[in-house]
Amino acid sequence: ENSAVNWVSIKPQSYFSLNPGETKELEITVTPPAVRKDALAVHTCLMYITQTNPVDAINEKGALVKVSVRTGIKIYHRYSSQREPNMDFTDYKYEKDSKSLVLEIINQGNVWTDGTIHTEMINQQNGAKYNLEDEIIYTLPSDKRIVTIPLPKGLEKGKYIVTSTFTYGDDNVIKMAELTFINE
């Protein structure tokens, strides 16, 4: 329902050839309908650029394979309105098998939003504190991101409390998620 695919045009044309070392600029135009047909703040689509003449290569087993490159470019359109960044945690869990934390975040705002997740963990039995590697994420409106945070190798058994803070936007808004888990 939020597709903008019918609004996109490419100039000068959709198909073209490049010589070795040559570059080409494309003009991508998004033209929404003159009369707004829905109340959605954001419309998106995905444009692919595909190499149509595959190149010969050899895989790890020595077999001849054909390789072509395909790149996806996310396009989004937002009607003129006040910028409303709004990110929120929707789930936080400990995955015992992979020894990692899994954090789910959704962009409920109407603009592209990026930020940093900082995670701190404390062993509740001995007070040992761990600062895990920061994660930088980028999201478009309505995107749901799943961030996997690996736990330190050789983490001792025990009961842990972990806090992740997500800082984003021009005003450095902070959201926080907390989780308690047992590492066995």
C-alpha positions in Angstrom: 0.0 0.0 0.0 3.0 2.4 0.4 4.6 1.6 -3.0 5.9 4.5 -5.0 7.0 2.3 -7.9 4.6 3.8 -10.4 5.8 7.3 -9.5 9.5 6.7 -10.6 11.0 7.5 -14.0 14.5 7.1 -15.2 16.2 9.4 -17.7 17.6 9.3 -20.3 16.6 5.6 -20.6 16.4 2.4 -18.5 18.9 0.4 -20.6 22.3 1.6 -21.6 25.8 0.3 -22.3 29.1 1.4 -20.7 32.6 1.0 -22.1 35.4 -0.1 -19.7 36.1 2.8 -17.3 33.1 4.8 -18.5 30.5 6.3 -16.1 27.0 7.5 -16.7 24.7 9.7 -14.6 21.0 8.8 -14.3 18.2 11.2 -13.4 15.7 9.5 -11.2 12.5 11.4 -10.8 9.7 10.6 -8.3 6.4 12.2 -9.3 3.6 11.6 -6.8 0.0 11.9 -8.0 -1.4 15.5 -8.1 -4.2 14.5 -5.7 -3.0 12.6 -2.6 -4.8 9.2 -2.6 -3.9 8.0 0.9 -2.9 9.3 4.4 0.5 7.6 4.4 3.3 9.9 5.3 6.0 7.9 3.3 6.0 5.8 0.1 8.9 3.6 -0.9 10.2 1.4 -3.7 13.4 -0.4 -4.7 15.3 0.3 -7.9 17.7 -2.3 -9.2 20.7 -1.7 -11.4 21.8 -4.9 -13.0 24.7 -5.9 -15.2 23.3 -7.8 -18.1 26.5 -9.2 -19.6 27.8 -11.7 -17.0 31.6 -12.1 -16.7 33.4 -15.5 -16.5 34.8 -16.4 -13.1 35.9 -19.6 -11.3 34.4 -20.5 -7.9 36.2 -22.1 -4.9 35.8 -25.6 -6.4 37.3 -24.6 -9.7 34.0 -24.6 -11.7 33.4 -21.9 -14.3 30.6 -19.6 -13.3 29.0 -16.5 -14.8 29.0 -13.4 -12.5 26.9 -10.3 -12.8 26.4 -7.5 -10.4 22.9 -6.4 -9.2 22.6 -3.4 -6.8 19.4 -2.3 -5.1 18.7 1.3 -4.3 16.0 2.2 -1.8 13.9 5.2 -2.9 11.5 6.9 -0.6 9.1 9.9 -0.9 7.8 11.9 2.0 5.1 14.5 1.7 6.0 18.0 3.0 5.3 17.9 6.7 7.2 18.4 9.9 10.1 16.0 10.4 9.1 13.5 13.1 11.9 11.0 13.9 10.5 8.3 16.1 12.4 5.1 16.9 11.3 2.4 19.3 12.5 -0.9 20.7 10.0 -3.7 20.0 11.9 -6.7 21.3 15.0 -7.6 23.3 16.1 -11.2 23.9 19.1 -13.4 24.8 19.9 -16.1 22.3 21.6 -18.9 24.2 22.7 -20.9 21.1 24.5 -18.1 19.4 25.6 -16.4 22.7 24.2 -13.1 21.5 21.7 -10.4 22.2 19.0 -9.6 19.6 17.5 -6.2 19.6 14.5 -5.3 17.4 13.9 -1.6 16.5 11.3 0.0 14.4 11.3 3.4 12.7 7.8 4.8 13.4 8.7 8.3 12.2 8.4 9.9 8.9 12.1 10.5 8.1 15.4 8.6 7.5 16.9 8.1 11.0 20.3 6.9 12.0 21.9 6.5 15.4 24.1 4.6 17.7 23.3 1.7 20.1 25.5 1.5 23.1 25.3 -1.7 25.2 26.5 -2.2 28.8 26.3 -5.4 30.7 26.8 -6.2 34.4 27.3 -9.6 36.1 24.9 -9.4 39.0 26.9 -11.9 41.1 30.3 -10.3 41.0 29.7 -6.8 39.6 31.9 -7.3 36.5 31.0 -4.7 33.9 31.3 -5.1 30.1 30.9 -2.4 27.5 30.0 -4.1 24.2 30.8 -2.8 20.8 28.6 0.1 19.6 26.3 -0.5 16.7 25.5 2.2 14.2 22.2 1.7 12.4 20.4 3.5 9.6 16.6 3.2 8.9 14.0 4.5 6.6 10.4 5.1 7.8 8.5 1.9 8.6 11.7 -0.1 8.6 12.2 -2.8 11.3 15.8 -3.5 12.1 17.1 -6.6 13.9 20.5 -5.9 15.5 22.6 -8.9 16.7 25.0 -8.0 19.5 27.6 -10.8 20.2 28.5 -11.4 23.8 32.2 -11.4 24.8 34.0 -14.7 24.1 34.5 -16.8 27.2 31.8 -14.9 29.2 31.6 -16.5 32.6 28.3 -18.2 33.7 26.0 -16.0 35.8 23.0 -13.7 35.9 23.4 -10.6 33.8 21.6 -7.3 33.4 22.1 -5.6 30.1 21.1 -2.1 29.1 21.1 -0.8 25.5 20.7 2.9 24.8 19.9 4.2 21.3 20.8 7.8 20.6 19.4 9.3 17.4 18.2 12.5 15.7 19.3 16.1 15.7 18.3 16.5 19.3 20.1 13.3 20.4 16.9 11.6 21.6 17.7 8.6 23.9 15.7 5.4 24.1 16.6 2.6 26.4 16.0 -1.2 26.6 16.9 -3.5 29.5 17.2 -7.2 29.7 18.1 -9.7 32.4 19.4 -13.2 31.4 21.3 -16.2 32.7 24.4 -17.3 30.8 24.8 -21.0 31.5 
